[in-house]
Amino acid sequence: MNHNLVAVIPAKSNSSRVPNKNFKPFYESQSLLEIKIRQALDSGIFSEIYVSSDSDEARHISERLGVKFLLRDFSLCVDETPWGTVLRGILNQVPVSQDTLIGWLMPTSPLFSDFKSAYARLLAEPEKDSLLTVTRLKHFYLNADYIPINHQWGVWHSYSQGIRPIFHMNLAFFISPKSMMMDNQYQIGNKPIFYEIGPIESQDIDTPTEFETCQVLYQAIIQKRITL
């Protein structure tokens, strides 16, 4: 495995549920995009950091923080375009070899920043070819038809300690060779590590309520670090 790891941070301008989500102030004057770039820089594990966006604001932030900017075609920023097409379009612009490892970092996961430990885990398991972050959930879940997924009703009902966990693919961090992402049209390889992170770190912003909740959590985490 090629150990060269570059970061790709996708940050399109439009957001249907939270307008200007990636660029509006999140903590003090910093946006989600700026926070994610700084987290990537602070980790010290990426040989290059690329921001993919159709936004001039993303370009300005990238230039100010000293990372590479890739102008994304607007057709790759609309929900009507299949995700595989979007991913391949972004990766085609990243000027690295096919065996280079791509770290896929989402600005909408501001509470996860320990990329270094995740990368070390992948290096420690050479039989694996990729990594994605997941969260273990042990609650009583129903499917879309209100049928129990991981438990049973009636006399078969078990306590929460005894139910089988369900794993949430939280999208906070992926690592995979560029070629595998291109071939699979997804950020996961063929033999991935399912890297567990906690419920706080795994928070993903997709609604106004989630934006506000993560703001509170992020501020609490920063304040705790300052006072230590």
C-alpha positions as semicolon CSV with decimal commas, in nm:
position;residue;x (nm);y (nm);z (nm)
1;M;0,000;0,000;0,000
2;N;0,119;0,348;-0,088
3;H;0,140;0,534;0,244
4;N;0,111;0,879;0,087
5;L;-0,214;1,027;0,220
6;V;-0,383;1,341;0,088
7;A;-0,700;1,503;0,219
8;V;-1,001;1,590;0,008
9;I;-1,259;1,820;0,167
10;P;-1,581;1,856;-0,037
11;A;-1,769;2,180;0,028
12;K;-2,032;2,274;-0,228
13;S;-2,205;2,611;-0,205
14;N;-2,567;2,496;-0,206
15;S;-2,740;2,319;0,080
16;S;-3,112;2,247;0,072
17;R;-3,175;2,209;0,447
18;V;-2,922;2,451;0,598
19;P;-2,854;2,744;0,363
20;N;-2,484;2,831;0,329
21;K;-2,408;2,548;0,573
22;N;-2,038;2,511;0,496
23;F;-1,961;2,883;0,506
24;K;-2,181;3,053;0,768
25;P;-2,019;3,127;1,107
26;F;-2,013;2,816;1,324
27;Y;-1,771;2,894;1,607
28;E;-1,682;3,260;1,658
29;S;-1,606;3,374;1,302
30;Q;-1,499;3,033;1,173
31;S;-1,708;2,833;0,927
32;L;-1,737;2,456;0,911
33;L;-1,501;2,453;0,613
34;E;-1,236;2,658;0,790
35;I;-1,259;2,438;1,099
36;K;-1,217;2,121;0,894
37;I;-0,916;2,260;0,706
38;R;-0,752;2,359;1,035
39;Q;-0,820;2,015;1,181
40;A;-0,659;1,853;0,877
41;L;-0,356;2,082;0,903
42;D;-0,320;2,021;1,276
43;S;-0,322;1,643;1,229
44;G;0,007;1,659;1,040
45;I;-0,062;1,340;0,842
46;F;-0,168;1,477;0,503
47;S;0,094;1,554;0,239
48;E;-0,156;1,782;0,064
49;I;-0,503;1,913;0,141
50;Y;-0,750;1,977;-0,141
51;V;-1,081;2,162;-0,112
52;S;-1,334;2,077;-0,384
53;S;-1,603;2,342;-0,432
54;D;-1,792;2,560;-0,676
55;S;-1,773;2,851;-0,430
56;D;-1,550;3,160;-0,449
57;E;-1,568;3,178;-0,072
58;A;-1,416;2,829;-0,051
59;R;-1,138;2,945;-0,283
60;H;-1,062;3,245;-0,060
61;I;-1,059;3,033;0,256
62;S;-0,832;2,774;0,092
63;E;-0,586;3,038;-0,028
64;R;-0,580;3,210;0,311
65;L;-0,506;2,884;0,492
66;G;-0,252;2,764;0,237
67;V;-0,429;2,458;0,096
68;K;-0,508;2,363;-0,264
69;F;-0,841;2,459;-0,422
70;L;-1,014;2,254;-0,693
71;L;-1,295;2,433;-0,878
72;R;-1,583;2,188;-0,909
73;D;-1,822;2,203;-1,202
74;F;-2,172;2,305;-1,097
75;S;-2,315;1,984;-1,244
76;L;-2,129;1,798;-0,969
77;C;-2,296;2,008;-0,699
78;V;-2,663;1,931;-0,760
79;D;-2,864;1,653;-0,598
80;E;-2,982;1,522;-0,935
81;T;-2,629;1,402;-1,022
82;P;-2,562;1,043;-0,902
83;W;-2,312;1,027;-0,617
84;G;-2,074;0,800;-0,808
85;T;-2,052;1,059;-1,086
86;V;-1,985;1,335;-0,833
87;L;-1,712;1,134;-0,660
88;R;-1,534;1,040;-0,982
89;G;-1,556;1,399;-1,105
90;I;-1,395;1,529;-0,787
91;L;-1,121;1,263;-0,780
92;N;-1,036;1,320;-1,146
93;Q;-0,928;1,671;-1,045
94;V;-0,701;1,554;-0,762
95;P;-0,348;1,547;-0,915
96;V;-0,216;1,233;-0,745
97;S;-0,139;0,878;-0,859
98;Q;-0,406;0,609;-0,856
99;D;-0,245;0,428;-0,561
100;T;-0,234;0,741;-0,343
101;L;-0,451;0,719;-0,033
102;I;-0,739;0,965;-0,025
103;G;-0,863;1,087;0,312
104;W;-1,222;1,206;0,266
105;L;-1,309;1,469;0,530
106;M;-1,656;1,614;0,573
107;P;-1,692;1,975;0,700
108;T;-2,028;1,868;0,843
109;S;-1,851;1,653;1,104
110;P;-1,680;1,926;1,309
111;L;-1,654;1,717;1,627
112;F;-1,425;1,453;1,474
113;S;-1,061;1,547;1,425
114;D;-0,851;1,245;1,529
115;F;-0,747;1,153;1,177
116;K;-0,405;1,049;1,301
117;S;-0,531;0,758;1,513
118;A;-0,755;0,634;1,233
119;Y;-0,468;0,643;0,985
120;A;-0,241;0,459;1,231
121;R;-0,505;0,187;1,261
122;L;-0,508;0,137;0,884
123;L;-0,128;0,118;0,871
124;A;-0,134;-0,140;1,152
125;E;-0,358;-0,374;0,949
126;P;-0,189;-0,416;0,609
127;E;-0,440;-0,683;0,504
128;K;-0,706;-0,409;0,495
129;D;-0,731;-0,162;0,208
130;S;-0,953;0,115;0,344
131;L;-1,122;0,262;0,652
132;L;-1,449;0,429;0,742
133;T;-1,576;0,567;1,071
134;V;-1,882;0,408;1,230
135;T;-2,072;0,449;1,555
136;R;-2,203;0,162;1,766
137;L;-2,569;0,213;1,864
138;K;-2,752;-0,004;2,114
139;H;-3,113;0,110;2,112
140;F;-3,442;-0,050;2,016
141;Y;-3,476;0,018;1,643
142;L;-3,771;-0,025;1,406
143;N;-3,760;-0,026;1,026
144;A;-3,974;0,194;0,800
145;D;-4,268;-0,043;0,852
146;Y;-4,228;-0,028;1,232
147;I;-4,093;-0,384;1,248
148;P;-3,822;-0,447;1,511
149;I;-3,474;-0,466;1,359
150;N;-3,249;-0,574;1,644
151;H;-3,493;-0,698;1,908
152;Q;-3,825;-0,875;1,951
153;W;-4,149;-0,781;2,124
154;G;-4,340;-0,977;2,383
155;V;-4,183;-1,249;2,595
156;W;-3,874;-1,242;2,371
157;H;-3,795;-0,880;2,458
158;S;-3,444;-0,838;2,601
159;Y;-3,284;-0,563;2,807
160;S;-3,074;-0,308;2,619
161;Q;-2,754;-0,476;2,736
162;G;-2,850;-0,790;2,546
163;I;-2,954;-0,647;2,210
164;R;-2,730;-0,664;1,905
165;P;-2,579;-0,326;1,815
166;I;-2,649;-0,144;1,492
167;F;-2,366;0,052;1,334
168;H;-2,416;0,399;1,195
169;M;-2,192;0,495;0,901
170;N;-2,144;0,851;1,020
171;L;-1,944;0,987;0,719
172;A;-1,688;1,165;0,938
173;F;-1,378;1,010;0,775
174;F;-1,290;0,768;0,497
175;I;-0,951;0,645;0,372
176;S;-0,911;0,447;0,051
177;P;-0,677;0,440;-0,249
178;K;-0,787;0,675;-0,524
179;S;-0,822;0,385;-0,769
180;M;-1,063;0,198;-0,541
181;M;-1,278;0,503;-0,484
182;M;-1,292;0,552;-0,860
183;D;-1,369;0,186;-0,937
184;N;-1,627;0,141;-0,659
185;Q;-1,773;0,489;-0,711
186;Y;-1,774;0,517;-0,334
187;Q;-1,525;0,609;-0,062
188;I;-1,489;0,250;0,065
189;G;-1,249;-0,016;-0,063
190;N;-1,298;-0,391;-0,078
191;K;-1,159;-0,484;0,266
192;P;-1,241;-0,192;0,494
193;I;-1,174;-0,134;0,861
194;F;-1,489;-0,024;1,044
195;Y;-1,333;0,228;1,279
196;E;-1,556;0,298;1,577
197;I;-1,586;0,650;1,715
198;G;-1,808;0,783;1,991
199;P;-2,156;0,935;1,961
200;I;-2,033;1,291;2,018
201;E;-1,755;1,272;1,757
202;S;-1,994;1,118;1,507
203;Q;-2,240;1,409;1,498
204;D;-2,322;1,505;1,138
205;I;-2,489;1,831;1,042
206;D;-2,781;1,798;0,803
207;T;-3,054;2,013;0,964
208;P;-3,073;2,352;1,141
209;T;-3,124;2,174;1,474
210;E;-2,813;1,962;1,419
211;F;-2,616;2,276;1,328
212;E;-2,716;2,444;1,654
213;T;-2,658;2,129;1,861
214;C;-2,308;2,084;1,720
215;Q;-2,233;2,450;1,786
216;V;-2,307;2,398;2,156
217;L;-2,105;2,077;2,172
218;Y;-1,810;2,223;1,982
219;Q;-1,796;2,531;2,203
220;A;-1,807;2,311;2,515
221;I;-1,519;2,098;2,382
222;I;-1,307;2,404;2,297
223;Q;-1,373;2,563;2,636
224;K;-1,277;2,240;2,811
225;R;-0,945;2,230;2,624
226;I;-0,873;2,591;2,714
227;T;-0,931;2,532;3,086
228;L;-0,720;2,214;3,107
